[in-house]
Amino acid sequence: MRASPGDNPWVERKLSSRGRSAPAKTPDPFLPGALVIVSLGNPREKFWGMILALGPEGLRLSGVELASFEDTAAMAREGEPFTPAVVFFPMHRIERVVLDLPDGHLSSLSQRFLAKTGLDPSTALAPSGSPLVDGKSSDDSTSHALKERA
């Protein structure tokens, strides 16, 4: 039984010995600066934020716990100081990382944050001194991780 054309485009482009074309190199969407939602286990938590670094050891993220998203947006809207948490999650705790994208008619968290606060989420979540803000890092391990991903 053959699948309909377009059911699985990546597999269809996969290199085979029969002369089919090679898959186009797709960029990694989980690079530093990507806005994501992270599901964690043991203890169960969810975070919304910006990837600072992702490697075999774990994920560095600048963001907020999903449970406090609405409170954080309200604080930012009222002009109160907003400082995202910069956290490291070891890989064994990470269950899933998904891009913060809209789903049909549902807005992404980034779109909701922008609508509620008027602040660009990428700017609000980037920690000061971050290589994502000023292009340099005083933390050699972060700098090294970012260079490896590039």
Protein Blocks (a to p, Z undefined) as FASTA:
>chain_A
ZZdehklmmlmmpccfkopacddddddfkbghiacddddehiadddddddfbdcfkbccd
ddddfklmmmmmmmmmnopacddddddddfklpmbdcddddehjaccfklmmmmmnopaf
klmmmcghiaklnopafblklmmmmmmmZZ
